[in-house]
Amino acid sequence: MDAVIENDSEFAEIPTMPEDVFTAPLKRPAHVGEDWLEPKQTEYDSEDDAIWNDLFARQMEILPGRAASAFMEGLDRLDLGTGGVPDFGDLSEALDKLTGWSVVPVPMLIPDHIFFWHLANRRFPAGNFIRTRETFDYIQEPDVFHDVFGHVPMLTNPVFADYMQEYGRAGFRAMEHNRLKALGALYWYTVEFGLVQEEAGLRAYGAGILSGPTEAVFSVEAKSPNRIMLNVDRVMRTDYVISDLQPTYFVIESFEDLYRKTVERDFERLYKSLSPSFTYANSAVIDVDNVVNVGTQEYLLRGGRGSGARPV
Ligand SMILES: [Fe+2]
């Protein structure tokens, strides 16, 4: 999800709380802060629940054979299917048993440091609204379907769950070094739009891919996009597009590989070598790349979203 810094000093202090509240499920109110945490989950009506169920059913037609096994296994372990928008308390309890994570409702946009604060404490902040029938096919803001269906199944994977926590911790350090943009690119190209190389072929694990029908197919099957093995230095120098299909996807060998390449990396040294702005365009292939395939970029060259170009 995207986060913004709102402005002022009132949010500058990270609340200090005892260790045991950090993984508490939502129904324990102790960890529900006054600021930037919705006091409770929205009450959804039957039409909202029907939208959830229809979105779920549509994705289940598309994802087998395209989503990472870790994601499909996560879906199996959580009860997200046909019961409408999941209750965050129940979901948090199930998730807590698996990897110690919980899910908390937040407003549409939250300040960066609150976002990192939640992740660093194994809480996933999820949107407290659902799209409408009018925005059923595409919504840029992360709603509860994107956040819960797209992100939460991966949090049942122990290695990925640890990666997400470390990402939250890294966020604070990136803020100190004024390199949030670079760290944001890493989130974008892994957590939101990452692909993993499985024995059977490329599969998607990024929530931005898995929560919509078009990119789930485009990312793993289309000829347009580049697919390049993940290199942290390179990714953190790469621009990204937020309102259209990605011109480039980065591929990991496994979640252990992702963890090793990022968490075990000395980011402080890396930050010192990065310029404040991005060096590479989002469609670029550069000579250090370990390329899986160079895309035709046909979709982009024909005008992308809104042009009628087919996502091929
Ligand atoms: Fe997201």
py3Dmol code that shows the C-alpha trace and the ligand (Angstrom):
import py3Dmol

protein = """\
ATOM      1  CA  MET A   1       0.000   0.000   0.000  1.00  0.00           C
ATOM      2  CA  ASP A   2       1.057   3.585  -0.459  1.00  0.00           C
ATOM      3  CA  ALA A   3       1.689   5.768   2.536  1.00  0.00           C
ATOM      4  CA  VAL A   4       2.198   9.507   2.869  1.00  0.00           C
ATOM      5  CA  ILE A   5       3.712  11.712   5.518  1.00  0.00           C
ATOM      6  CA  GLU A   6       0.880  13.958   6.626  1.00  0.00           C
ATOM      7  CA  ASN A   7       3.019  16.672   8.185  1.00  0.00           C
ATOM      8  CA  ASP A   8       3.316  17.509  11.704  1.00  0.00           C
ATOM      9  CA  SER A   9       5.054  16.750  14.877  1.00  0.00           C
ATOM     10  CA  GLU A  10       2.093  15.203  16.620  1.00  0.00           C
ATOM     11  CA  PHE A  11       2.741  11.974  14.691  1.00  0.00           C
ATOM     12  CA  ALA A  12       6.497  12.143  14.932  1.00  0.00           C
ATOM     13  CA  GLU A  13       6.730   9.941  18.003  1.00  0.00           C
ATOM     14  CA  ILE A  14       6.319   6.248  17.659  1.00  0.00           C
ATOM     15  CA  PRO A  15       4.128   5.019  20.476  1.00  0.00           C
ATOM     16  CA  THR A  16       6.009   2.814  22.896  1.00  0.00           C
ATOM     17  CA  MET A  17       4.094  -0.240  23.986  1.00  0.00           C
ATOM     18  CA  PRO A  18       4.884  -3.406  25.842  1.00  0.00           C
ATOM     19  CA  GLU A  19       6.127  -6.263  23.667  1.00  0.00           C
ATOM     20  CA  ASP A  20       3.028  -8.434  24.134  1.00  0.00           C
ATOM     21  CA  VAL A  21       0.611  -5.979  22.532  1.00  0.00           C
ATOM     22  CA  PHE A  22       2.447  -6.035  19.224  1.00  0.00           C
ATOM     23  CA  THR A  23       1.088  -9.360  18.112  1.00  0.00           C
ATOM     24  CA  ALA A  24      -2.256  -9.135  19.855  1.00  0.00           C
ATOM     25  CA  PRO A  25      -5.297  -9.800  17.693  1.00  0.00           C
ATOM     26  CA  LEU A  26      -7.625  -6.893  17.037  1.00  0.00           C
ATOM     27  CA  LYS A  27     -10.172  -7.873  19.634  1.00  0.00           C
ATOM     28  CA  ARG A  28      -7.657  -7.065  22.352  1.00  0.00           C
ATOM     29  CA  PRO A  29      -7.958  -3.290  22.410  1.00  0.00           C
ATOM     30  CA  ALA A  30      -4.643  -2.550  24.137  1.00  0.00           C
ATOM     31  CA  HIS A  31      -2.669  -2.080  20.928  1.00  0.00           C
ATOM     32  CA  VAL A  32      -5.221   0.114  19.199  1.00  0.00           C
ATOM     33  CA  GLY A  33      -3.603   3.511  19.144  1.00  0.00           C
ATOM     34  CA  GLU A  34      -5.469   6.789  19.024  1.00  0.00           C
ATOM     35  CA  ASP A  35      -3.708   8.000  15.950  1.00  0.00           C
ATOM     36  CA  TRP A  36      -3.896   6.428  12.518  1.00  0.00           C
ATOM     37  CA  LEU A  37      -5.459   3.260  13.626  1.00  0.00           C
ATOM     38  CA  GLU A  38      -9.166   2.980  13.064  1.00  0.00           C
ATOM     39  CA  PRO A  39     -10.802   2.096  16.391  1.00  0.00           C
ATOM     40  CA  LYS A  40     -12.627  -0.780  14.765  1.00  0.00           C
ATOM     41  CA  GLN A  41     -13.385  -2.439  11.510  1.00  0.00           C
ATOM     42  CA  THR A  42     -16.051  -0.942   9.258  1.00  0.00           C
ATOM     43  CA  GLU A  43     -19.408  -2.696   9.410  1.00  0.00           C
ATOM     44  CA  TYR A  44     -19.943  -4.043   5.933  1.00  0.00           C
ATOM     45  CA  ASP A  45     -23.411  -4.627   4.513  1.00  0.00           C
ATOM     46  CA  SER A  46     -24.595  -7.517   2.375  1.00  0.00           C
ATOM     47  CA  GLU A  47     -23.708  -5.745  -0.882  1.00  0.00           C
ATOM     48  CA  ASP A  48     -20.138  -5.187   0.401  1.00  0.00           C
ATOM     49  CA  ASP A  49     -19.938  -8.869   1.301  1.00  0.00           C
ATOM     50  CA  ALA A  50     -21.252  -9.808  -2.148  1.00  0.00           C
ATOM     51  CA  ILE A  51     -18.555  -7.651  -3.763  1.00  0.00           C
ATOM     52  CA  TRP A  52     -15.894  -9.439  -1.708  1.00  0.00           C
ATOM     53  CA  ASN A  53     -17.279 -12.860  -2.623  1.00  0.00           C
ATOM     54  CA  ASP A  54     -17.439 -11.969  -6.332  1.00  0.00           C
ATOM     55  CA  LEU A  55     -13.897 -10.566  -6.325  1.00  0.00           C
ATOM     56  CA  PHE A  56     -12.702 -13.706  -4.561  1.00  0.00           C
ATOM     57  CA  ALA A  57     -14.452 -15.998  -7.043  1.00  0.00           C
ATOM     58  CA  ARG A  58     -13.024 -14.092 -10.005  1.00  0.00           C
ATOM     59  CA  GLN A  59      -9.449 -14.337  -8.719  1.00  0.00           C
ATOM     60  CA  MET A  60      -9.834 -18.038  -8.023  1.00  0.00           C
ATOM     61  CA  GLU A  61     -10.630 -18.602 -11.691  1.00  0.00           C
ATOM     62  CA  ILE A  62      -7.361 -16.940 -12.669  1.00  0.00           C
ATOM     63  CA  LEU A  63      -4.759 -17.588  -9.986  1.00  0.00           C
ATOM     64  CA  PRO A  64      -4.157 -21.363 -10.043  1.00  0.00           C
ATOM     65  CA  GLY A  65      -1.020 -21.912 -12.120  1.00  0.00           C
ATOM     66  CA  ARG A  66      -0.142 -18.204 -11.969  1.00  0.00           C
ATOM     67  CA  ALA A  67       0.094 -17.422  -8.234  1.00  0.00           C
ATOM     68  CA  ALA A  68       3.035 -18.623  -6.140  1.00  0.00           C
ATOM     69  CA  SER A  69       2.473 -21.904  -4.278  1.00  0.00           C
ATOM     70  CA  ALA A  70       3.161 -20.046  -1.015  1.00  0.00           C
ATOM     71  CA  PHE A  71       0.233 -17.738  -1.753  1.00  0.00           C
ATOM     72  CA  MET A  72      -2.135 -20.586  -2.680  1.00  0.00           C
ATOM     73  CA  GLU A  73      -1.113 -22.492   0.456  1.00  0.00           C
ATOM     74  CA  GLY A  74      -1.764 -19.344   2.515  1.00  0.00           C
ATOM     75  CA  LEU A  75      -5.231 -19.023   1.014  1.00  0.00           C
ATOM     76  CA  ASP A  76      -5.949 -22.628   1.972  1.00  0.00           C
ATOM     77  CA  ARG A  77      -4.881 -22.007   5.542  1.00  0.00           C
ATOM     78  CA  LEU A  78      -7.055 -18.916   6.022  1.00  0.00           C
ATOM     79  CA  ASP A  79     -10.794 -18.797   5.669  1.00  0.00           C
ATOM     80  CA  LEU A  80     -11.164 -15.938   3.207  1.00  0.00           C
ATOM     81  CA  GLY A  81     -13.520 -17.530   0.721  1.00  0.00           C
ATOM     82  CA  THR A  82     -17.226 -16.988   0.535  1.00  0.00           C
ATOM     83  CA  GLY A  83     -18.132 -15.420   3.863  1.00  0.00           C
ATOM     84  CA  GLY A  84     -17.888 -11.792   2.773  1.00  0.00           C
ATOM     85  CA  VAL A  85     -15.295  -9.335   4.056  1.00  0.00           C
ATOM     86  CA  PRO A  86     -13.257 -11.218   6.678  1.00  0.00           C
ATOM     87  CA  ASP A  87     -13.454 -10.227  10.319  1.00  0.00           C
ATOM     88  CA  PHE A  88     -10.017  -8.882  11.249  1.00  0.00           C
ATOM     89  CA  GLY A  89     -10.235 -10.307  14.777  1.00  0.00           C
ATOM     90  CA  ASP A  90     -10.793 -13.869  13.507  1.00  0.00           C
ATOM     91  CA  LEU A  91      -8.234 -13.413  10.768  1.00  0.00           C
ATOM     92  CA  SER A  92      -5.667 -12.094  13.237  1.00  0.00           C
ATOM     93  CA  GLU A  93      -6.205 -15.055  15.525  1.00  0.00           C
ATOM     94  CA  ALA A  94      -5.641 -17.508  12.689  1.00  0.00           C
ATOM     95  CA  LEU A  95      -2.584 -15.619  11.470  1.00  0.00           C
ATOM     96  CA  ASP A  96      -1.182 -15.218  14.968  1.00  0.00           C
ATOM     97  CA  LYS A  97      -1.119 -19.007  15.362  1.00  0.00           C
ATOM     98  CA  LEU A  98       0.794 -19.421  12.104  1.00  0.00           C
ATOM     99  CA  THR A  99       3.366 -16.623  12.101  1.00  0.00           C
ATOM    100  CA  GLY A 100       2.509 -14.187  14.916  1.00  0.00           C
ATOM    101  CA  TRP A 101       1.069 -11.541  12.598  1.00  0.00           C
ATOM    102  CA  SER A 102      -2.211  -9.661  12.952  1.00  0.00           C
ATOM    103  CA  VAL A 103      -4.254  -7.409  10.681  1.00  0.00           C
ATOM    104  CA  VAL A 104      -5.395  -3.948  11.764  1.00  0.00           C
ATOM    105  CA  PRO A 105      -7.817  -1.567  10.031  1.00  0.00           C
ATOM    106  CA  VAL A 106      -6.402   1.783   8.942  1.00  0.00           C
ATOM    107  CA  PRO A 107      -7.662   4.777   6.938  1.00  0.00           C
ATOM    108  CA  MET A 108      -6.893   4.958   3.230  1.00  0.00           C
ATOM    109  CA  LEU A 109      -3.520   6.643   3.666  1.00  0.00           C
ATOM    110  CA  ILE A 110      -1.298   6.528   6.710  1.00  0.00           C
ATOM    111  CA  PRO A 111       2.001   8.267   7.445  1.00  0.00           C
ATOM    112  CA  ASP A 112       5.088   6.285   6.470  1.00  0.00           C
ATOM    113  CA  HIS A 113       6.402   5.869   9.995  1.00  0.00           C
ATOM    114  CA  ILE A 114       3.075   4.483  11.241  1.00  0.00           C
ATOM    115  CA  PHE A 115       3.088   2.030   8.349  1.00  0.00           C
ATOM    116  CA  PHE A 116       6.625   0.931   9.282  1.00  0.00           C
ATOM    117  CA  TRP A 117       5.697   0.835  12.963  1.00  0.00           C
ATOM    118  CA  HIS A 118       2.935  -1.659  12.249  1.00  0.00           C
ATOM    119  CA  LEU A 119       5.104  -3.882  10.037  1.00  0.00           C
ATOM    120  CA  ALA A 120       8.013  -3.840  12.462  1.00  0.00           C
ATOM    121  CA  ASN A 121       5.594  -5.182  15.057  1.00  0.00           C
ATOM    122  CA  ARG A 122       4.100  -7.856  12.823  1.00  0.00           C
ATOM    123  CA  ARG A 123       0.817  -6.066  12.227  1.00  0.00           C
ATOM    124  CA  PHE A 124      -0.416  -5.600   8.706  1.00  0.00           C
ATOM    125  CA  PRO A 125      -2.341  -2.344   8.189  1.00  0.00           C
ATOM    126  CA  ALA A 126      -5.334  -3.006   5.923  1.00  0.00           C
ATOM    127  CA  GLY A 127      -7.784  -0.598   4.293  1.00  0.00           C
ATOM    128  CA  ASN A 128     -11.064  -0.106   6.130  1.00  0.00           C
ATOM    129  CA  PHE A 129     -13.285   0.112   3.032  1.00  0.00           C
ATOM    130  CA  ILE A 130     -14.174  -1.961  -0.006  1.00  0.00           C
ATOM    131  CA  ARG A 131     -14.500  -0.885  -3.634  1.00  0.00           C
ATOM    132  CA  THR A 132     -17.922  -0.487  -5.256  1.00  0.00           C
ATOM    133  CA  ARG A 133     -19.425  -2.206  -8.315  1.00  0.00           C
ATOM    134  CA  GLU A 134     -18.401   0.878 -10.323  1.00  0.00           C
ATOM    135  CA  THR A 135     -14.747   0.424  -9.373  1.00  0.00           C
ATOM    136  CA  PHE A 136     -14.931  -3.386  -9.328  1.00  0.00           C
ATOM    137  CA  ASP A 137     -12.333  -3.876 -12.076  1.00  0.00           C
ATOM    138  CA  TYR A 138      -9.772  -1.287 -11.094  1.00  0.00           C
ATOM    139  CA  ILE A 139      -9.161   0.887  -8.058  1.00  0.00           C
ATOM    140  CA  GLN A 140      -5.879   2.644  -7.419  1.00  0.00           C
ATOM    141  CA  GLU A 141      -6.299   3.024  -3.644  1.00  0.00           C
ATOM    142  CA  PRO A 142      -5.653  -0.133  -1.627  1.00  0.00           C
ATOM    143  CA  ASP A 143      -9.029  -1.366  -0.371  1.00  0.00           C
ATOM    144  CA  VAL A 144      -9.675  -4.281   1.976  1.00  0.00           C
ATOM    145  CA  PHE A 145      -9.721  -6.759  -0.918  1.00  0.00           C
ATOM    146  CA  HIS A 146      -6.293  -5.717  -2.135  1.00  0.00           C
ATOM    147  CA  ASP A 147      -4.867  -5.588   1.375  1.00  0.00           C
ATOM    148  CA  VAL A 148      -6.354  -8.782   2.790  1.00  0.00           C
ATOM    149  CA  PHE A 149      -6.730 -11.059  -0.226  1.00  0.00           C
ATOM    150  CA  GLY A 150      -3.555  -9.761  -1.877  1.00  0.00           C
ATOM    151  CA  HIS A 151      -1.196  -9.481   1.094  1.00  0.00           C
ATOM    152  CA  VAL A 152      -2.353 -11.621   3.990  1.00  0.00           C
ATOM    153  CA  PRO A 153      -1.958 -15.138   2.496  1.00  0.00           C
ATOM    154  CA  MET A 154       1.774 -14.462   2.006  1.00  0.00           C
ATOM    155  CA  LEU A 155       2.042 -13.569   5.700  1.00  0.00           C
ATOM    156  CA  THR A 156       1.372 -17.227   6.520  1.00  0.00           C
ATOM    157  CA  ASN A 157       4.761 -18.060   4.993  1.00  0.00           C
ATOM    158  CA  PRO A 158       7.320 -17.845   7.830  1.00  0.00           C
ATOM    159  CA  VAL A 159      10.201 -16.525   5.716  1.00  0.00           C
ATOM    160  CA  PHE A 160       8.095 -13.937   3.931  1.00  0.00           C
ATOM    161  CA  ALA A 161       6.502 -12.944   7.264  1.00  0.00           C
ATOM    162  CA  ASP A 162       9.989 -12.251   8.655  1.00  0.00           C
ATOM    163  CA  TYR A 163      10.917 -10.320   5.511  1.00  0.00           C
ATOM    164  CA  MET A 164       7.906  -8.033   6.003  1.00  0.00           C
ATOM    165  CA  GLN A 165       8.848  -7.347   9.611  1.00  0.00           C
ATOM    166  CA  GLU A 166      12.413  -6.555   8.600  1.00  0.00           C
ATOM    167  CA  TYR A 167      11.095  -4.259   5.908  1.00  0.00           C
ATOM    168  CA  GLY A 168       9.279  -2.261   8.604  1.00  0.00           C
ATOM    169  CA  ARG A 169      12.482  -1.989  10.625  1.00  0.00           C
ATOM    170  CA  ALA A 170      14.392  -0.958   7.512  1.00  0.00           C
ATOM    171  CA  GLY A 171      11.828   1.792   6.936  1.00  0.00           C
ATOM    172  CA  PHE A 172      12.951   3.714   9.990  1.00  0.00           C
ATOM    173  CA  ARG A 173      16.578   3.491   8.925  1.00  0.00           C
ATOM    174  CA  ALA A 174      15.703   4.626   5.385  1.00  0.00           C
ATOM    175  CA  MET A 175      13.926   7.649   6.845  1.00  0.00           C
ATOM    176  CA  GLU A 176      17.048   8.551   8.815  1.00  0.00           C
ATOM    177  CA  HIS A 177      19.122   8.332   5.637  1.00  0.00           C
ATOM    178  CA  ASN A 178      16.556  10.104   3.463  1.00  0.00           C
ATOM    179  CA  ARG A 179      16.317   7.091   1.153  1.00  0.00           C
ATOM    180  CA  LEU A 180      12.651   6.222   1.527  1.00  0.00           C
ATOM    181  CA  LYS A 181      12.091   6.429  -2.190  1.00  0.00           C
ATOM    182  CA  ALA A 182      14.704   3.762  -2.831  1.00  0.00           C
ATOM    183  CA  LEU A 183      13.290   1.479  -0.145  1.00  0.00           C
ATOM    184  CA  GLY A 184       9.810   2.112  -1.562  1.00  0.00           C
ATOM    185  CA  ALA A 185      10.992   0.769  -4.919  1.00  0.00           C
ATOM    186  CA  LEU A 186      12.094  -2.436  -3.193  1.00  0.00           C
ATOM    187  CA  TYR A 187       8.628  -2.846  -1.643  1.00  0.00           C
ATOM    188  CA  TRP A 188       7.033  -2.141  -4.982  1.00  0.00           C
ATOM    189  CA  TYR A 189       9.056  -4.694  -6.924  1.00  0.00           C
ATOM    190  CA  THR A 190       8.825  -7.417  -4.290  1.00  0.00           C
ATOM    191  CA  VAL A 191       5.797  -7.176  -1.965  1.00  0.00           C
ATOM    192  CA  GLU A 192       3.504  -5.596  -4.560  1.00  0.00           C
ATOM    193  CA  PHE A 193       4.743  -6.862  -7.927  1.00  0.00           C
ATOM    194  CA  GLY A 194       7.211  -9.669  -7.261  1.00  0.00           C
ATOM    195  CA  LEU A 195       7.536 -12.893  -9.257  1.00  0.00           C
ATOM    196  CA  VAL A 196       9.158 -16.093  -8.042  1.00  0.00           C
ATOM    197  CA  GLN A 197      10.815 -18.780 -10.125  1.00  0.00           C
ATOM    198  CA  GLU A 198       9.180 -22.107  -9.305  1.00  0.00           C
ATOM    199  CA  GLU A 199       9.933 -25.480 -10.821  1.00  0.00           C
ATOM    200  CA  ALA A 200       6.787 -25.298 -12.919  1.00  0.00           C
ATOM    201  CA  GLY A 201       7.603 -21.777 -14.148  1.00  0.00           C
ATOM    202  CA  LEU A 202       7.233 -18.141 -13.138  1.00  0.00           C
ATOM    203  CA  ARG A 203       4.605 -17.401 -10.502  1.00  0.00           C
ATOM    204  CA  ALA A 204       3.388 -14.167  -8.911  1.00  0.00           C
ATOM    205  CA  TYR A 205       3.596 -13.435  -5.185  1.00  0.00           C
ATOM    206  CA  GLY A 206       3.072  -9.639  -5.256  1.00  0.00           C
ATOM    207  CA  ALA A 207      -0.240  -8.389  -3.872  1.00  0.00           C
ATOM    208  CA  GLY A 208      -0.637  -5.757  -6.594  1.00  0.00           C
ATOM    209  CA  ILE A 209      -0.632  -8.590  -9.111  1.00  0.00           C
ATOM    210  CA  LEU A 210      -2.695 -11.121  -7.192  1.00  0.00           C
ATOM    211  CA  SER A 211      -5.580  -8.843  -6.234  1.00  0.00           C
ATOM    212  CA  GLY A 212      -6.579  -8.086  -9.847  1.00  0.00           C
ATOM    213  CA  PRO A 213      -7.413 -10.216 -12.889  1.00  0.00           C
ATOM    214  CA  THR A 214      -5.435  -8.496 -15.657  1.00  0.00           C
ATOM    215  CA  GLU A 215      -1.971  -8.290 -14.164  1.00  0.00           C
ATOM    216  CA  ALA A 216      -2.178 -11.833 -12.792  1.00  0.00           C
ATOM    217  CA  VAL A 217      -2.105 -13.006 -16.400  1.00  0.00           C
ATOM    218  CA  PHE A 218       0.041 -10.203 -17.850  1.00  0.00           C
ATOM    219  CA  SER A 219       2.856 -10.504 -15.300  1.00  0.00           C
ATOM    220  CA  VAL A 220       3.573 -14.181 -15.920  1.00  0.00           C
ATOM    221  CA  GLU A 221       2.429 -14.711 -19.513  1.00  0.00           C
ATOM    222  CA  ALA A 222       2.532 -11.521 -21.613  1.00  0.00           C
ATOM    223  CA  LYS A 223       5.353 -10.732 -24.054  1.00  0.00           C
ATOM    224  CA  SER A 224       5.416  -6.998 -23.240  1.00  0.00           C
ATOM    225  CA  PRO A 225       7.169  -6.834 -19.855  1.00  0.00           C
ATOM    226  CA  ASN A 226      10.818  -7.447 -19.010  1.00  0.00           C
ATOM    227  CA  ARG A 227      11.493 -10.083 -16.399  1.00  0.00           C
ATOM    228  CA  ILE A 228      14.790  -9.699 -14.583  1.00  0.00           C
ATOM    229  CA  MET A 229      16.312 -11.546 -11.630  1.00  0.00           C
ATOM    230  CA  LEU A 230      16.162  -9.421  -8.483  1.00  0.00           C
ATOM    231  CA  ASN A 231      19.243  -7.370  -7.680  1.00  0.00           C
ATOM    232  CA  VAL A 232      18.662  -5.110  -4.699  1.00  0.00           C
ATOM    233  CA  ASP A 233      21.054  -2.319  -5.760  1.00  0.00           C
ATOM    234  CA  ARG A 234      19.486  -2.180  -9.186  1.00  0.00           C
ATOM    235  CA  VAL A 235      15.881  -2.303  -7.974  1.00  0.00           C
ATOM    236  CA  MET A 236      16.428   0.506  -5.500  1.00  0.00           C
ATOM    237  CA  ARG A 237      17.583   2.688  -8.386  1.00  0.00           C
ATOM    238  CA  THR A 238      14.566   1.898 -10.566  1.00  0.00           C
ATOM    239  CA  ASP A 239      11.518   4.086 -11.112  1.00  0.00           C
ATOM    240  CA  TYR A 240       8.058   2.487 -11.012  1.00  0.00           C
ATOM    241  CA  VAL A 241       4.605   3.150 -12.357  1.00  0.00           C
ATOM    242  CA  ILE A 242       1.659   3.191  -9.957  1.00  0.00           C
ATOM    243  CA  SER A 243      -1.298   3.508 -12.304  1.00  0.00           C
ATOM    244  CA  ASP A 244      -0.672   0.915 -14.989  1.00  0.00           C
ATOM    245  CA  LEU A 245       0.691  -2.572 -15.605  1.00  0.00           C
ATOM    246  CA  GLN A 246       4.409  -2.844 -14.879  1.00  0.00           C
ATOM    247  CA  PRO A 247       6.897  -2.646 -17.771  1.00  0.00           C
ATOM    248  CA  THR A 248       9.355  -4.751 -15.710  1.00  0.00           C
ATOM    249  CA  TYR A 249       9.010  -7.478 -13.084  1.00  0.00           C
ATOM    250  CA  PHE A 250      11.819  -8.677 -10.838  1.00  0.00           C
ATOM    251  CA  VAL A 251      12.105 -12.376 -10.121  1.00  0.00           C
ATOM    252  CA  ILE A 252      13.371 -14.119  -6.992  1.00  0.00           C
ATOM    253  CA  GLU A 253      14.629 -17.699  -6.779  1.00  0.00           C
ATOM    254  CA  SER A 254      12.807 -18.330  -3.480  1.00  0.00           C
ATOM    255  CA  PHE A 255      11.698 -16.443  -0.385  1.00  0.00           C
ATOM    256  CA  GLU A 256      14.907 -17.489   1.357  1.00  0.00           C
ATOM    257  CA  ASP A 257      16.733 -15.887  -1.584  1.00  0.00           C
ATOM    258  CA  LEU A 258      14.721 -12.678  -1.117  1.00  0.00           C
ATOM    259  CA  TYR A 259      15.488 -12.657   2.596  1.00  0.00           C
ATOM    260  CA  ARG A 260      19.212 -13.202   2.049  1.00  0.00           C
ATOM    261  CA  LYS A 261      19.513 -10.554  -0.647  1.00  0.00           C
ATOM    262  CA  THR A 262      17.769  -7.872   1.384  1.00  0.00           C
ATOM    263  CA  VAL A 263      17.734  -8.450   5.112  1.00  0.00           C
ATOM    264  CA  GLU A 264      21.320  -9.683   5.237  1.00  0.00           C
ATOM    265  CA  ARG A 265      22.453  -6.694   3.238  1.00  0.00           C
ATOM    266  CA  ASP A 266      24.231  -3.654   4.671  1.00  0.00           C
ATOM    267  CA  PHE A 267      21.716  -1.024   3.579  1.00  0.00           C
ATOM    268  CA  GLU A 268      23.591   1.772   5.284  1.00  0.00           C
ATOM    269  CA  ARG A 269      26.474   1.413   2.843  1.00  0.00           C
ATOM    270  CA  LEU A 270      24.065   1.029  -0.030  1.00  0.00           C
ATOM    271  CA  TYR A 271      22.163   4.198   0.915  1.00  0.00           C
ATOM    272  CA  LYS A 272      25.372   6.199   0.868  1.00  0.00           C
ATOM    273  CA  SER A 273      25.972   5.139  -2.737  1.00  0.00           C
ATOM    274  CA  LEU A 274      22.463   5.926  -3.967  1.00  0.00           C
ATOM    275  CA  SER A 275      21.452   9.220  -5.502  1.00  0.00           C
ATOM    276  CA  PRO A 276      18.206  10.704  -4.119  1.00  0.00           C
ATOM    277  CA  SER A 277      16.409  10.215  -7.433  1.00  0.00           C
ATOM    278  CA  PHE A 278      15.933   7.113  -9.560  1.00  0.00           C
ATOM    279  CA  THR A 279      18.600   6.284 -12.143  1.00  0.00           C
ATOM    280  CA  TYR A 280      16.793   3.745 -14.320  1.00  0.00           C
ATOM    281  CA  ALA A 281      13.515   4.047 -16.178  1.00  0.00           C
ATOM    282  CA  ASN A 282      10.946   1.392 -15.327  1.00  0.00           C
ATOM    283  CA  SER A 283      11.223  -0.204 -18.776  1.00  0.00           C
ATOM    284  CA  ALA A 284      15.048  -0.206 -18.959  1.00  0.00           C
ATOM    285  CA  VAL A 285      17.204  -3.304 -19.304  1.00  0.00           C
ATOM    286  CA  ILE A 286      20.787  -2.580 -18.270  1.00  0.00           C
ATOM    287  CA  ASP A 287      24.028  -4.445 -18.812  1.00  0.00           C
ATOM    288  CA  VAL A 288      24.327  -5.819 -15.264  1.00  0.00           C
ATOM    289  CA  ASP A 289      20.871  -7.417 -15.470  1.00  0.00           C
ATOM    290  CA  ASN A 290      20.452 -11.150 -15.190  1.00  0.00           C
ATOM    291  CA  VAL A 291      17.604 -11.223 -17.684  1.00  0.00           C
ATOM    292  CA  VAL A 292      14.870 -13.850 -17.795  1.00  0.00           C
ATOM    293  CA  ASN A 293      13.348 -12.226 -20.871  1.00  0.00           C
ATOM    294  CA  VAL A 294      13.484  -8.835 -22.546  1.00  0.00           C
ATOM    295  CA  GLY A 295       9.933  -7.655 -23.118  1.00  0.00           C
ATOM    296  CA  THR A 296       8.568  -6.244 -26.361  1.00  0.00           C
ATOM    297  CA  GLN A 297       6.951  -3.357 -24.390  1.00  0.00           C
ATOM    298  CA  GLU A 298       4.170  -3.521 -26.954  1.00  0.00           C
ATOM    299  CA  TYR A 299       1.494  -2.679 -24.370  1.00  0.00           C
ATOM    300  CA  LEU A 300       3.403   0.377 -23.168  1.00  0.00           C
ATOM    301  CA  LEU A 301       4.292   1.549 -26.683  1.00  0.00           C
ATOM    302  CA  ARG A 302       0.660   1.334 -27.768  1.00  0.00           C
ATOM    303  CA  GLY A 303      -0.285   3.722 -24.973  1.00  0.00           C
ATOM    304  CA  GLY A 304      -0.977   1.561 -21.931  1.00  0.00           C
ATOM    305  CA  ARG A 305      -4.050   2.005 -19.737  1.00  0.00           C
ATOM    306  CA  GLY A 306      -6.839   4.048 -21.241  1.00  0.00           C
ATOM    307  CA  SER A 307      -5.522   3.690 -24.812  1.00  0.00           C
ATOM    308  CA  GLY A 308      -7.343   0.459 -25.601  1.00  0.00           C
ATOM    309  CA  ALA A 309      -3.997  -1.341 -25.902  1.00  0.00           C
ATOM    310  CA  ARG A 310      -4.338  -5.047 -25.190  1.00  0.00           C
ATOM    311  CA  PRO A 311      -2.236  -6.320 -22.281  1.00  0.00           C
ATOM    312  CA  VAL A 312      -0.254  -8.762 -24.388  1.00  0.00           C
TER     313      VAL A 312
END
"""
ligand_1 = """\
1
LIG
Fe -0.475 -3.337 -1.269
"""
view = py3Dmol.view(width=600, height=400)
view.addModel(protein, "pdb")
view.setStyle({"model": 0}, {"cartoon": {"style": "trace"}})
view.addModel(ligand_1, "xyz")
view.setStyle({"model": 1}, {"stick": {}})
view.zoomTo()
view.show()
